């Protein structure tokens, strides 16, 4: 994989590749800076031009310019680690990549991750999937619901989007995969570790699977990375079905309430056998209930071709 | 002269120590491209043109503008030392990081992070070492000011000297920020290789090409088909040649044998192959440079790594498969002397050996896919585990893994190999195209042997040198300098050396993989043995071949030679009985009977085949070979004294090791393996 100069600039400025202690820019800092650059007629690759100085761009603070200079100084270390990752089969997709999922931009706005790391078939990310989330410790009834919702997702021709964690996530992904469906796993950490597990490469080779993360592939799990993982699941999905949630705490609860509050994805909550203690409260907070897996289709947007959606957004 | 040129010229004069020195055409142009444009350039110029002046001066200028350090990737061990000295003349601090100075690495990296190093030299192999990549490269490439790739033609698999380690550089260059200038240098690249390098280093590559004429070099071709005659020719010709030189052979074995031969003829000669460690190689290089050796007999391992401008002759005992490879090797001669000879001897075996190199250049699709499939199923595999799943010798597996690694199809973590997450497709079309191109080069080399046109012009045309013209010096322009006639007595002597070569059969000591408890090598190992000839050699080896495949009987000459070999060897304690490895025909049994009679010891039919195994020569690695022979024979009879164990061929030595261990287990005394021919192959 050869990265464009724009991509190299974004990787250099927003990731901690090359050194874990780099003062990389947060998504919000980068997206704001990108807007300022665009307004003054610049592109990310201009950072590599001799004679380009961020201090000459109006609206950029001296602090930010210093920080960018420091990041550019060890840019080679970052882009070289990017090359190492691609040697392991990991691709990187930046905001300037035309394949970057447009729903992330429209739903996450300034929090859209500047770089996505992933393996497998990245075109799966361009069509809206259906999220399936829930507790790690799910009972037998909940497991059945997770599987039957996943099978319904396959039937209507969408990808299952999930967190690839134990419990509901894996049950849903396995059910979809074994039915010949497509699966998007969104990871909070350790992408490299995943591809070293047996069975994963076969799933990737079948071109029915894509794993994606906004964290560097060798990074570990943190509460913050878990939150951004949840945001990605909701933002990549047309709707996300909460199978079983705890009440008031836990990853599923916080992800769902955040999505309802900030409107970065639509939440549907399962009501019926197998539900969790928080499901009814999520309904009260405004998530419409799903009581029969076969009715899932009524919550999905009509199949609008992606290109048309894009032109609507751009035209507006 | 602008101020840039004035500054650059001042540095050039510091470098040469003379205030008259001017730039050669192309030098300043390359420096400007790097320093003023921060661009990318490839310099194709003959050795000695002054490529190092370009990057040393460019480095000095870039550093004065505040750029980071220059990293030079070069396979040249000796060159590195010269470079360090030259760098000092222009006030640059140069360091090298290699396997010989690991203790200094920390200090060097600290100096780099303090921005106190101007120039860092590393070998391409370093770039493929995972630990180096993870721990060192980020520090090293942090603020890199210029990347120099020496011998850049090695990056192209179209070239005669493609090296997977160099392919990694392509990815390194691709990953670098675009504002890092890159300079590639080579003396041997035709248009196709330059185009391929340009594709890999970036579209805007500036190509600076000069004439490849070598005014001092005098070329001649001599066709002397038989190996013994060529050996005789070397022995009679080398003492007449002025100064010191190099004899190139195509295989390690031939380099060793010819070196031994020349020494036996009283010539100060030493062999030099890729199987020797760096230290030994360096010592030979120094002895040649210092004049202590008349000649070094080398494989292509002595190529770019050796920089001695006073070589006065380069003789090819066998011809390489491409005129470009030939130009590079012969070009080692006559760099700082007025006249030097480049003599190509052409023999019968050249084509066979070249064919072997061409057809084994890439791993096969089926083997590659088998390895990748096995890796995908496992959660990491050691090399031993990989060997268990594919019938390929270990060196071939390792070279396959290296290629797959730089292709991004596999990666290493610790001692384990993993398949990457990228589905990799075997590049059949590209491999076929490259193979076809190598076939064409092989034909061009044949044309070189037979042409009656100017030899230097021929080589320069092959390198797409636009200025190629008649040299007026070679044997085709003038008249031959050397006759192909050889002394009959020397030929006889060479022939008897070819016939008398003894080869030790070293016992296997290590269990290759998990084989159960059947094989006990610690208590029941065999003794070192002997083998009479190398398969495919002239002389006795021809008798072995015809006995095995044509007549079904090994002639009495072989019994006699084997008897002589065993008597000369005289292992102690002396063998009191003899047995043999049964084969499907009775050819080994028949030979063993006659050998026992000739030695005057008892022959015992100790072994019976109880399972049909595949021919051992089709098993390519230790695990497959040991597994193939385990349980194939049982011991039905033995004697308690020391024994000779006879077989016709030896390749992996696993048959001897396993069967001998069984004999020992049954109660036999020490077991000495003996074989007629060694079929294992030594590459270059």
Interface residues (C-beta under 8 A of the other chain):
Chain A: X2 X3 X5 X8 X12 X18 X19 X45 X48 X49 X50 X72 X73 X74 X75 X76 X77 X79 X80 X81 X82 X83 X84 X86 X87 X88 X89 X90 X119 X120 X195 X196 X197 X198 X200 X201 X202 X204 X205
Chain B: X38 X133 X134 X137 X138 X139 X141 X142 X143 X144 X171 X172 X174 X175 X176 X177 X178 X179 X180 X376 X377 X378 X379 X380 X405 X406 X408 X411 X413 X418 X419 X420 X421 X422 X423
